Amino acid sequence: MVLGSVGMIGLGLAGKALARRLLEHGYAVTGHDVSPEAVTAAAELGVTPAHDAEALARAYPTIILSLPDSDVVSKLLWSDGLAASLPAAALVLDTTTGRPQDAADNQERLAAQGVRFVDVTLSGSSEDIAAGRATALVGDVATPDYDALVRAIAPTVFYLGGPGRGCLGKLVINHIMGLNRAALAEGLAMGMAAGMEGETLLDVLRQSAAYSRVVDMKGERMVREDFVPASRIAQHAKDVRLILQEGERLGLALRLERAHAELLEEAITAGLGNLDNAAIIRVCQGKP
């Protein structure tokens, strides 16, 4: 049974996982991406290809965005003209991790033309999204008109009360999670360099005060050197830049995040940017 039809713009790692979740829950999905390869991969899941974003916006009352950052979202809406193609009463759910202020600005500008824009960021890798383990952070008050759609993507949903709050919540999570992941990588690198078995170290961590979900999410990948991307170092480096910008706006130094940013840039310089975030352990081991 088809529950409804949605248009998607952005079919990368996260976008394809979003489409998979919606298809599994009975939604019909038509999708567009600037990458023909991404469109082909999504079509193999059952997504109907759309080769024109503006036509997609005109045809579907609900549009989901999954784009690299909020600069791309703003360019698509205002410079490329997608906003002009959105009919009155359209709903745009933006899952992009971007600047909170950009989301608030897009919400205000689109509201002036009768379009509802909501930032709905997702905490979790593409693997987590596809498996239904993601958490949705919504920059809105609780609302029934799209709640079922969001819960099809992520069963755990937090309505955070206003435009930009979804983006802000995602940055807070990524700040803590990214530092946790870097600490795990450095700790594993230290233990294994001293001759301890990686799997034994993971067992110890799981039964200690140092345990966190990151141990389960990335520990095995680090130990086994499985760096096929579920999320990419380069993408997280973008998030870290957003975190530092937000910290500066709020008058916070975020000293640990600055050190983390240097670690990520070292990884990117070493050619690891398109690998999974678990590959940060290579920098910690001194062998990128």
C-alpha positions as CSV (number, residue, x, y, z in Angstrom):
1,M,0.0,0.0,0.0
2,V,1.4,3.4,-1.0
3,L,1.0,5.8,1.9
4,G,2.0,8.9,0.0
5,S,4.4,10.4,-2.5
6,V,7.4,12.5,-1.8
7,G,10.1,14.2,-3.8
8,M,13.7,13.9,-2.7
9,I,16.6,16.2,-3.7
10,G,20.0,14.7,-2.8
11,L,20.6,11.0,-3.2
12,G,24.1,10.6,-1.6
13,L,24.9,8.2,1.3
14,A,22.3,9.7,3.6
15,G,19.8,10.5,0.9
16,K,19.8,7.0,-0.5
17,A,19.4,5.6,3.1
18,L,16.4,8.0,3.6
19,A,14.8,6.8,0.4
20,R,15.2,3.2,1.4
21,R,13.5,3.8,4.7
22,L,10.6,5.6,3.0
23,L,10.2,2.9,0.4
24,E,10.2,0.2,3.1
25,H,7.4,2.1,4.9
26,G,5.2,2.3,1.8
27,Y,6.0,5.7,0.5
28,A,6.5,6.4,-3.2
29,V,9.8,8.3,-3.8
30,T,10.8,10.3,-6.8
31,G,14.4,11.6,-6.5
32,H,16.9,14.0,-8.1
33,D,20.7,14.4,-7.7
34,V,23.3,16.2,-9.7
35,S,25.2,12.9,-9.8
36,P,23.9,10.5,-12.5
37,E,25.6,7.7,-10.6
38,A,23.6,8.6,-7.4
39,V,20.3,8.6,-9.3
40,T,21.1,5.2,-10.9
41,A,22.0,3.7,-7.5
42,A,18.7,5.1,-5.9
43,A,16.7,3.8,-8.9
44,E,18.0,0.3,-8.1
45,L,16.2,0.6,-4.7
46,G,12.9,1.7,-6.4
47,V,13.3,5.5,-6.5
48,T,11.7,7.0,-9.6
49,P,14.4,9.2,-11.2
50,A,13.7,12.9,-11.7
51,H,16.2,14.8,-13.8
52,D,14.9,18.3,-13.0
53,A,14.7,19.6,-9.5
54,E,12.3,22.5,-10.3
55,A,9.9,20.1,-12.0
56,L,10.1,17.8,-9.0
57,A,9.3,20.7,-6.7
58,R,6.2,21.7,-8.7
59,A,4.9,18.1,-8.8
60,Y,5.2,17.1,-5.2
61,P,3.7,18.9,-2.1
62,T,6.4,17.4,0.2
63,I,10.1,17.7,-0.7
64,I,12.9,16.3,1.4
65,L,16.4,17.8,1.0
66,S,19.6,15.8,1.8
67,L,22.4,18.0,0.7
68,P,26.1,18.6,1.6
69,D,25.6,21.8,3.6
70,S,23.3,24.8,4.0
71,D,25.2,26.8,1.5
72,V,24.1,24.3,-1.1
73,V,20.6,24.4,0.2
74,S,20.5,28.2,0.0
75,K,22.0,28.2,-3.5
76,L,19.4,25.7,-4.7
77,L,16.5,27.6,-3.2
78,W,17.5,31.2,-4.1
79,S,20.2,31.3,-6.7
80,D,19.1,28.3,-8.7
81,G,15.4,29.2,-8.3
82,L,13.9,26.2,-6.6
83,A,12.0,28.4,-4.2
84,A,10.1,29.9,-7.1
85,S,9.0,26.5,-8.2
86,L,7.5,25.6,-4.9
87,P,3.7,26.0,-4.8
88,A,1.9,27.6,-1.9
89,A,1.3,25.2,1.0
90,A,4.3,23.0,0.0
91,L,6.3,21.4,2.8
92,V,10.1,21.2,2.6
93,L,11.9,19.0,5.1
94,D,15.6,19.8,5.2
95,T,17.7,17.0,6.6
96,T,20.9,18.8,5.7
97,T,23.4,19.5,8.5
98,G,24.1,23.2,8.2
99,R,24.1,26.5,10.0
100,P,21.2,27.0,12.4
101,Q,20.8,30.6,11.2
102,D,20.6,29.5,7.6
103,A,17.7,27.2,8.4
104,A,15.9,30.0,10.3
105,D,16.5,32.4,7.4
106,N,15.1,29.9,4.8
107,Q,12.1,29.2,7.0
108,E,11.3,32.9,7.2
109,R,11.8,33.6,3.5
110,L,9.7,30.6,2.4
111,A,7.0,31.4,4.9
112,A,6.5,34.7,3.1
113,Q,5.4,32.8,0.0
114,G,3.2,30.3,1.9
115,V,5.8,27.4,1.9
116,R,6.6,25.6,5.1
117,F,10.3,24.9,5.7
118,V,11.5,22.7,8.6
119,D,15.0,21.6,9.5
120,V,14.9,17.9,10.3
121,T,18.4,16.8,10.9
122,L,19.3,13.1,11.5
123,S,21.8,11.8,14.1
124,G,23.4,8.6,12.7
125,S,25.4,7.4,9.8
126,S,23.8,6.2,6.5
127,E,23.9,2.7,7.9
128,D,22.0,3.8,11.0
129,I,19.4,5.6,8.9
130,A,18.9,2.6,6.6
131,A,18.6,0.3,9.7
132,G,16.1,2.6,11.5
133,R,18.5,3.6,14.3
134,A,18.7,7.3,13.5
135,T,17.3,10.1,15.7
136,A,15.5,13.0,14.1
137,L,15.9,16.5,15.5
138,V,13.2,18.8,14.3
139,G,13.3,22.6,14.3
140,D,9.6,22.9,15.0
141,V,6.9,22.3,17.6
142,A,5.3,18.8,17.6
143,T,3.0,18.6,14.7
144,P,0.8,15.8,13.3
145,D,0.9,16.7,9.6
146,Y,4.3,15.2,8.9
147,D,5.1,13.3,12.1
148,A,4.4,9.9,10.5
149,L,6.7,10.7,7.6
150,V,9.5,11.7,10.0
151,R,9.0,8.6,12.1
152,A,9.2,6.4,9.1
153,I,12.7,7.7,8.6
154,A,13.8,7.8,12.3
155,P,11.6,6.2,15.0
156,T,13.1,8.5,17.7
157,V,12.0,12.1,17.2
158,F,12.7,15.2,19.2
159,Y,10.7,18.4,18.4
160,L,13.1,21.2,19.6
161,G,10.7,24.1,19.3
162,G,11.8,26.5,16.5
163,P,13.6,27.0,13.2
164,G,17.3,26.1,13.3
165,R,17.0,24.1,16.5
166,G,17.3,20.8,14.5
167,C,20.6,22.0,13.0
168,L,21.8,23.2,16.4
169,G,21.0,19.9,18.1
170,K,22.8,18.0,15.4
171,L,25.9,20.2,15.8
172,V,25.9,19.6,19.6
173,I,25.6,15.8,19.0
174,N,28.4,15.8,16.3
175,H,30.7,17.9,18.6
176,I,30.4,15.3,21.4
177,M,30.4,12.2,19.1
178,G,33.3,13.4,17.0
179,L,35.5,14.0,20.0
180,N,34.4,10.7,21.4
181,R,35.4,8.9,18.2
182,A,38.8,10.7,18.1
183,A,39.5,9.7,21.7
184,L,38.5,6.1,20.9
185,A,40.9,6.1,17.9
186,E,43.8,7.5,19.9
187,G,43.2,5.1,22.8
188,L,43.0,2.0,20.5
189,A,46.1,3.2,18.7
190,M,48.0,3.5,22.0
191,G,46.9,0.1,23.3
192,M,47.6,-1.7,20.0
193,A,51.0,0.0,19.6
194,A,51.9,-1.4,23.0
195,G,51.0,-5.0,21.8
196,M,47.5,-5.4,23.0
197,E,44.9,-7.1,20.8
198,G,42.3,-4.7,19.4
199,E,39.4,-7.0,20.0
200,T,40.5,-7.5,23.6
201,L,40.7,-3.7,24.0
202,L,37.1,-3.4,22.7
203,D,35.9,-6.0,25.2
204,V,37.6,-4.1,28.0
205,L,36.0,-0.8,26.9
206,R,32.6,-2.3,26.7
207,Q,32.8,-3.3,30.3
208,S,34.4,-0.1,31.6
209,A,33.4,3.4,32.4
210,A,34.9,4.4,29.0
211,Y,32.1,2.6,27.1
212,S,29.9,4.5,24.7
213,R,27.9,3.7,21.6
214,V,30.8,4.9,19.6
215,V,32.7,1.9,20.7
216,D,30.1,-0.3,19.0
217,M,29.6,2.0,16.0
218,K,33.3,2.5,15.1
219,G,35.5,0.3,17.3
220,E,35.3,-2.8,15.1
221,R,35.9,-0.8,12.0
222,M,39.0,0.8,13.5
223,V,40.4,-2.5,14.7
224,R,39.7,-4.4,11.4
225,E,40.6,-1.4,9.2
226,D,37.2,-1.4,7.6
227,F,36.9,2.1,6.1
228,V,34.2,1.7,3.5
229,P,32.3,4.8,4.1
230,A,29.0,4.9,6.1
231,S,30.0,8.5,6.8
232,R,33.0,10.4,5.5
233,I,35.9,12.2,7.2
234,A,35.6,15.1,4.8
235,Q,31.9,15.5,5.6
236,H,32.6,15.5,9.4
237,A,35.3,18.1,8.9
238,K,32.6,20.3,7.3
239,D,30.4,19.7,10.4
240,V,33.4,20.6,12.7
241,R,33.8,23.9,10.8
242,L,30.1,24.7,11.4
243,I,30.5,23.8,15.1
244,L,33.5,26.1,15.4
245,Q,31.5,28.9,13.7
246,E,28.6,28.4,16.0
247,G,30.9,28.4,19.0
248,E,32.5,31.7,17.9
249,R,29.1,33.2,17.4
250,L,28.2,32.2,21.0
251,G,31.5,33.4,22.4
252,L,32.8,29.9,23.2
253,A,36.4,28.8,22.6
254,L,35.7,25.1,22.0
255,R,39.4,24.2,22.5
256,L,38.9,20.5,22.1
257,E,37.1,20.9,18.9
258,R,39.9,23.1,17.5
259,A,42.4,20.3,18.1
260,H,40.0,17.8,16.5
261,A,39.7,20.1,13.5
262,E,43.5,19.9,13.0
263,L,43.4,16.1,13.3
264,L,40.7,15.9,10.6
265,E,42.6,18.3,8.3
266,E,45.7,16.1,8.7
267,A,43.6,13.1,7.6
268,I,42.2,14.9,4.6
269,T,45.7,16.1,3.6
270,A,46.8,12.4,3.8
271,G,44.1,11.4,1.3
272,L,41.7,9.9,3.8
273,G,38.8,12.4,3.3
274,N,36.5,10.0,1.4
275,L,37.0,7.1,3.8
276,D,34.8,6.3,6.8
277,N,35.2,8.4,9.9
278,A,36.8,5.3,11.6
279,A,39.9,5.9,9.4
280,I,40.9,8.7,11.8
281,I,42.7,5.9,13.7
282,R,45.3,5.9,10.9
283,V,46.3,9.5,11.8
284,C,46.5,8.5,15.4
285,Q,48.8,5.6,14.5
286,G,51.0,7.9,12.5
287,K,50.5,5.9,9.3
288,P,47.9,7.5,7.2
